[in-house]
Amino acid sequence: MKKVLGIIFLAAAVVLGGILIAVTGQKNDIVIDQGIQFFRNTRMVLGITGGASMILGILLLLLSGGRKKGEKKPAGNSKGKRTGDVRDSSPVYQEEPSGGMQDISPSGPKTKAASKLSASRKLRNHELRELLNGYAEGDFSSIRSVIDPCITQMNKMDDYQERLHVLLTNNDAGALSDTEEILDRAEQYLCRNVRKVLNYMSIADSSRPEERSMVKDKLSDCCSENADVLRQVQEFLVALTEFLNHQGESEQDISMLEIYKKTILDSIQEM
């Protein structure tokens, strides 16, 4: 039994390794569709689970080799007993790219979809974009012209995060890695604004002009606030680039970067 399990784990490690290679090869498409954070988390989970499967497989094969010949096997027909007679009603889980556990039991997807706007966890850019797209293609298609700019802003935030990561990596600027946290917090600010609008959309009757107008106003306010933050993020990235471009030329003054960071943090500070 241990030998069989060992072979299964090693096979799983090979499959996960293949998936990791495929995901890495499709980096650009995944980042555009799902966001840079989703790509990083997926790659990390595949690497960890693949490595763990390989280690377990090797250990089980080694243990199976040392099994005593006289070891007794389970007697009777207990193997598989009641299989098919009794269903396990407990939920089934699998690991999410974020490191948490996702319910994949029959009731799981519905529960997960309902929790996309939960304030008890980090909001995910790509999930909110999906919800906005759903409304734009469904109940609120008549005001899609106001929904699309919000989706574009969320995509822009993802793009800024990816560009920052590439900039820091290419310049070996590990000392400035805290700047990625600044952009993560800015992204959460945008997500919280979109979350509020989505909550209004969920209770509004799209067939009533006055309620469509209310949602339209909320969308406009959301886009206006998010545009201000995106502008500040862009200015911050330009300042950071100029700082890196002058590295090695003279004594660098990092105070300007700190001013930009403080400006962003002040603007996203919740009242």
Secondary structure, DSSP 8 states (H G I E B T S, - for coil): -HHHHHHHHHHHHHHHHHHHHHHHHTHHHHHHHH-HHHHHHHHHHHHHHHHHHHHHHHHHHHHHHT--TT-----TT-TTTTBTTB---S--EEE-TTSSEEE-STTHHHHHHHTTT-TTS---HHHHHHHHHHHHHTTTGGGHHHHHHHHHHHHHHHHHHHHHHHHHHHTT-GGGTHHHHHHHHHHHHHHHHHHHHHHHHHHS-TTSHHHHHHHHHHHHHHHHHHHHHHHHHHHHHHHHHHHHHTTTTS---THHHHHHHHHHHHHT---
